[in-house]
Amino acid sequence: MSAVIREPAVAGGFYPADPKQLRADVKSYLSPRAEAISAIGCIAPHAGYMYSGQVAGAVFSRLKIPDCCVVLCPNHTGRGRPLAIMKEGEWRTPLGAVPIDAGLAKKLIEAFPALDQDSAAHQLEHAIEVELPFLQVCHPEVKFVPIAIGTGQLLILRQLGESIADVLRRENDRVLIIASSDMNHYEDDATTRVKDRKAIDEILALDPPRLYETVINESISMCGFGPAVTMLTAAKQLGAQKAELVEYATSGDVSGDRQMVVGYAGIVVY
């Protein structure tokens, strides 16, 4: 049986398709001055690099990237299963291939059988793909496990987070949990900043249920709130004590259009 290869879906759109240009762009967003820490989890944005690259770069500059990462993302396309994992193969970007950690993926499926092996949910989904070039530049030998979350049910998000923590607790090496998410979408800049601050405050308080409630009650269109709730749940189980906002911006900071923006928050949890 041939290995499952996931080809890039948004190269040349969200980020450059040319390897030299892509590497140069990623390096331009990374800060060599940042003191890197061994975090448990993080939230990183997934928009086009022109808009969110600076925030993503601030996050990845702050992290010591381990040999393996679990990367959680929302399902923007509606394709595939509600909890979709790929358990083997590799994802390609213009910088080369990133292998899936098949051993870790198998353990996660065994711990949480609601995870379905499903490549269809990932085929056209951009939210994990745009994180990979940052991981490749920071740690060229990195492996990962991709999980797309297409459900907003708090109980399932919590159970998934607890199961991820149970598995990672037994791993010999540290594994970073990355939640890929943008913040509020398509309102004016001032409204977006107020809404995003409410969600960010709950993340910084390490309070997944309150984050969930705030996103729902305040109508915050944070696409990756499911991955964020799952990551925070797992991180708390793994002993997280603190979360740090390393950078925040909106698309208006780049485009100059303050009437309709998307918010981006970069947060590390340790």
C-alpha positions as CSV (number, residue, x, y, z in Angstrom):
1,M,0.0,0.0,0.0
2,S,1.4,3.4,-1.0
3,A,2.0,6.1,1.6
4,V,-0.7,8.8,1.9
5,I,0.7,12.0,0.5
6,R,-1.2,15.3,1.1
7,E,-0.1,17.8,-1.5
8,P,-0.2,21.6,-0.7
9,A,-3.6,23.2,-1.2
10,V,-2.9,26.9,-0.7
11,A,0.7,27.3,-1.8
12,G,0.9,30.4,-4.1
13,G,-2.2,31.8,-2.3
14,F,-1.8,32.0,1.5
15,Y,2.0,31.8,1.2
16,P,4.6,31.7,-1.6
17,A,4.9,28.6,-3.8
18,D,8.6,29.3,-4.5
19,P,10.7,27.5,-1.8
20,K,13.4,30.3,-1.6
21,Q,10.7,33.0,-1.3
22,L,8.8,31.0,1.3
23,R,11.9,30.3,3.4
24,A,12.9,34.0,3.2
25,D,9.4,35.1,4.2
26,V,9.1,32.7,7.2
27,K,12.6,33.8,8.4
28,S,11.5,37.5,8.1
29,Y,8.6,36.8,10.5
30,L,10.8,34.9,13.0
31,S,12.5,37.0,15.7
32,P,16.0,35.8,16.7
33,R,15.7,38.0,19.8
34,A,12.9,36.0,21.4
35,E,13.8,33.8,24.3
36,A,12.5,30.4,23.4
37,I,10.6,28.3,26.0
38,S,9.5,24.7,26.2
39,A,5.7,25.2,26.0
40,I,2.9,22.7,26.3
41,G,0.6,24.4,23.8
42,C,0.0,27.5,21.7
43,I,-2.5,29.3,19.5
44,A,-1.3,30.5,16.1
45,P,-3.2,32.2,13.3
46,H,-3.6,30.7,9.9
47,A,-4.5,33.6,7.5
48,G,-2.4,34.5,4.5
49,Y,1.1,35.3,5.6
50,M,0.8,38.9,4.4
51,Y,-1.8,39.5,7.2
52,S,-1.0,37.1,10.0
53,G,2.6,36.1,9.3
54,Q,4.0,38.5,11.9
55,V,1.8,37.1,14.7
56,A,2.5,33.5,13.7
57,G,6.2,34.3,13.6
58,A,6.1,35.8,17.1
59,V,4.5,32.6,18.4
60,F,7.0,30.2,16.8
61,S,9.9,32.4,17.8
62,R,8.9,32.0,21.4
63,L,8.8,28.2,21.2
64,K,11.4,25.5,21.4
65,I,9.8,23.2,18.8
66,P,10.0,19.6,19.9
67,D,10.4,16.6,17.6
68,C,6.7,16.1,17.3
69,C,3.6,18.4,17.4
70,V,-0.1,17.7,17.5
71,V,-1.7,20.3,15.3
72,L,-5.5,21.0,15.8
73,C,-7.5,23.1,13.3
74,P,-11.1,23.9,12.5
75,N,-12.8,22.4,9.5
76,H,-13.5,25.4,7.2
77,T,-14.5,23.3,4.2
78,G,-17.2,21.1,5.8
79,R,-15.7,18.1,4.1
80,G,-15.1,14.8,5.8
81,R,-15.7,13.6,9.4
82,P,-16.3,15.9,12.4
83,L,-13.1,14.6,14.2
84,A,-10.7,13.8,11.4
85,I,-7.1,12.6,12.0
86,M,-4.6,11.4,9.5
87,K,-2.7,8.4,11.0
88,E,0.1,8.0,8.4
89,G,1.8,9.4,5.4
90,E,3.2,12.9,4.9
91,W,2.2,16.4,4.1
92,R,4.2,18.4,1.5
93,T,4.9,22.1,1.3
94,P,7.3,23.9,-1.0
95,L,10.0,23.3,1.7
96,G,9.6,19.5,1.5
97,A,7.7,16.8,3.3
98,V,6.6,16.7,6.9
99,P,5.9,13.1,8.0
100,I,3.0,12.1,10.2
101,D,4.0,10.5,13.5
102,A,2.1,7.2,12.9
103,G,2.9,5.8,16.3
104,L,1.5,8.8,18.1
105,A,-1.5,9.0,15.8
106,K,-2.3,5.3,16.6
107,K,-2.2,6.0,20.3
108,L,-4.5,9.0,20.0
109,I,-7.1,6.9,18.0
110,E,-6.9,4.2,20.6
111,A,-7.4,6.7,23.4
112,F,-10.3,8.5,21.7
113,P,-12.0,6.2,19.2
114,A,-14.3,9.1,18.0
115,L,-11.2,10.2,16.0
116,D,-11.8,9.0,12.4
117,Q,-9.0,8.3,10.0
118,D,-10.1,10.7,7.2
119,S,-7.9,12.5,4.7
120,A,-10.9,14.1,2.9
121,A,-11.3,16.6,5.8
122,H,-7.7,17.7,5.4
123,Q,-7.4,17.7,1.6
124,L,-8.4,21.3,1.0
125,E,-8.2,22.7,4.6
126,H,-5.6,25.4,4.9
127,A,-5.5,25.9,8.7
128,I,-2.8,23.3,9.4
129,E,-0.9,23.7,6.1
130,V,0.0,27.3,6.8
131,E,1.6,26.4,10.1
132,L,3.9,23.7,8.6
133,P,6.5,26.0,6.9
134,F,7.1,27.7,10.3
135,L,7.7,24.3,11.9
136,Q,9.9,23.2,9.0
137,V,12.2,26.3,9.3
138,C,12.3,26.1,13.1
139,H,12.8,22.3,13.2
140,P,13.5,20.7,9.8
141,E,13.1,17.1,11.2
142,V,9.7,17.7,12.8
143,K,6.9,15.2,12.7
144,F,3.3,15.9,13.4
145,V,-0.2,14.6,13.8
146,P,-3.0,16.6,12.1
147,I,-6.5,16.7,13.6
148,A,-9.4,18.7,12.0
149,I,-12.2,19.5,14.4
150,G,-15.6,20.1,12.9
151,T,-17.7,19.9,16.0
152,G,-18.5,22.7,18.5
153,Q,-19.8,20.5,21.3
154,L,-18.1,21.3,24.6
155,L,-18.3,17.8,26.0
156,I,-16.5,16.3,22.9
157,L,-13.9,19.1,22.9
158,R,-13.2,18.5,26.6
159,Q,-13.0,14.7,26.2
160,L,-10.7,15.0,23.2
161,G,-8.4,17.3,25.2
162,E,-8.4,14.9,28.2
163,S,-7.5,12.0,25.9
164,I,-4.7,13.9,24.2
165,A,-3.3,14.7,27.6
166,D,-3.5,11.1,28.7
167,V,-1.5,10.0,25.7
168,L,1.1,12.8,25.9
169,R,1.6,12.2,29.6
170,R,3.0,8.7,28.7
171,E,5.3,9.9,26.0
172,N,9.0,10.0,26.8
173,D,9.5,13.2,24.8
174,R,7.7,16.5,25.0
175,V,5.0,17.1,22.3
176,L,3.7,20.5,21.5
177,I,-0.1,21.0,21.0
178,I,-0.8,23.7,18.4
179,A,-4.3,25.1,18.0
180,S,-4.6,26.8,14.6
181,S,-7.1,29.7,14.9
182,D,-7.9,33.2,13.8
183,M,-10.0,35.4,16.1
184,N,-13.1,37.5,15.3
185,H,-14.0,37.9,11.6
186,Y,-15.4,40.6,9.4
187,E,-16.5,43.3,11.8
188,D,-14.9,46.7,12.3
189,D,-11.5,47.0,13.9
190,A,-12.7,48.5,17.2
191,T,-15.5,45.9,17.7
192,T,-13.1,43.1,16.8
193,R,-10.5,44.2,19.4
194,V,-13.1,44.4,22.2
195,K,-14.5,40.9,21.3
196,D,-11.1,39.4,20.9
197,R,-9.9,40.7,24.2
198,K,-12.8,39.0,26.0
199,A,-11.8,35.6,24.4
200,I,-8.1,36.2,25.0
201,D,-8.7,37.0,28.7
202,E,-10.3,33.5,29.2
203,I,-7.4,31.9,27.3
204,L,-4.9,33.7,29.6
205,A,-6.9,32.5,32.6
206,L,-6.6,28.9,31.3
207,D,-10.3,28.5,31.5
208,P,-11.6,26.4,28.5
209,P,-15.3,26.3,29.5
210,R,-15.3,30.1,30.0
211,L,-13.6,30.5,26.6
212,Y,-16.4,28.4,25.1
213,E,-19.1,30.3,26.8
214,T,-17.6,33.7,26.0
215,V,-17.2,32.9,22.3
216,I,-20.9,31.7,22.1
217,N,-22.5,34.4,24.3
218,E,-20.5,37.3,22.8
219,S,-20.9,36.1,19.2
220,I,-17.2,36.0,18.6
221,S,-16.5,34.4,15.2
222,M,-13.3,32.7,16.4
223,C,-13.0,29.9,13.8
224,G,-10.7,27.7,15.9
225,F,-12.4,28.0,19.3
226,G,-12.8,24.2,19.2
227,P,-9.1,23.5,18.8
228,A,-8.3,26.2,21.4
229,V,-10.7,24.7,24.0
230,T,-9.2,21.2,23.3
231,M,-5.6,22.5,23.5
232,L,-6.3,24.4,26.8
233,T,-8.0,21.4,28.3
234,A,-5.1,19.1,27.5
235,A,-2.5,21.7,28.6
236,K,-4.2,22.1,32.0
237,Q,-4.2,18.3,32.5
238,L,-0.5,18.4,31.6
239,G,0.3,20.9,34.3
240,A,0.0,24.3,32.5
241,Q,0.4,27.2,34.9
242,K,0.5,30.2,32.6
243,A,-0.5,31.6,29.2
244,E,1.2,34.5,27.5
245,L,-0.1,36.7,24.7
246,V,3.0,37.2,22.6
247,E,1.4,39.3,19.8
248,Y,-2.0,40.6,18.6
249,A,-3.0,42.3,15.4
250,T,-5.8,42.7,13.0
251,S,-5.8,42.5,9.2
252,G,-6.5,46.3,9.3
253,D,-3.0,46.8,10.6
254,V,-1.7,45.7,7.2
255,S,-4.5,46.6,4.8
256,G,-5.5,49.9,6.4
257,D,-9.2,48.9,6.1
258,R,-10.6,49.2,9.6
259,Q,-14.2,48.6,8.5
260,M,-14.0,44.9,8.1
261,V,-11.1,43.0,9.7
262,V,-10.0,39.7,11.1
263,G,-8.2,39.4,14.4
264,Y,-5.0,37.4,15.1
265,A,-3.7,36.3,18.5
266,G,-0.5,34.5,19.2
267,I,-0.5,32.8,22.6
268,V,1.8,30.3,24.3
269,V,0.8,28.1,27.2
270,Y,3.4,26.6,29.6
